[in-house]
């Protein structure tokens, strides 16, 4: 992990397209500004993990549904 020290109004660049700026620091909270292309999804980590879990569950449900449909048609044959 790369660790950088930044002050308010200072920024870091990720590649050529993503800029992260420290907007303010208040106690234990840091406010970040992120400039990135519109096609780059940006989520808080807990939201990202929730999306990944929901996608995994949806895939499992879809797979189970497809198996049931496949078994149904096998019985009809």
N, C-alpha and C positions, 0 to 999 in steps of 0.2 A: 504494500500500500504506500502510495506517495503521500507524504504529509507536507502541507504548505502552510505558511503563516501569512495572513492577509489582514489588512486594516480596512475600516469602512471606506467605500468608494474605490477600493482596489479590486482587480479581477484576475481570473485565470482563464486560459483558453484551452479547450479540448479540441484538438484537430484545428481545422480552419474555420469551422462553422458554429462552434458552441462556445459561448462566453458566459461565465458565471461571475457575478459581481456581488460583493458584500455590500448590502444596502445599509444595514444598521446592526448594532449589537446592543441588546438591552438585557442586562443580567445574564441569564443562561440561554437566552434565545438569540439566534442569529437570523436576520432576514436576508434571503438570497434573491437576486434577480437572475433569471436564466434567459439568454437569447439563443435560440436554436431554430433550425429549419422547421417548418410546420409538419413535415413528415416524421419528425423525431418525437416519439411519445415521452412525456415527462410525468412521473408519478412519485409521490412519497413512497418509501419502501413498503410500508404496511399495506398501502393500497395496491402496489404492484404484486405483492405476495398474495393478496386476496384475489386479484384478477387471475393469477396463475392457478390458484387452487380451484376457482370456479371453472376455468377452462379445462382443467384436468377432470373435474367431476362431470362436466358436460360431455367430454370425450368418452368417459367410461359409460355414461348413461346412453350415449349414442351407440356405442359398441354393443352394449347389452341389448338395445332395441333392435339393432341389425341382426344380432344372433337369433332373437326371438322370431323376427320376420323370416329369416333363412330357415329355421326349424319348421315354421308354419308351412312354408311352401314345399319343403321336403316331404312333409306328411301328406300334402295334397297330391303329390306325384305318384 
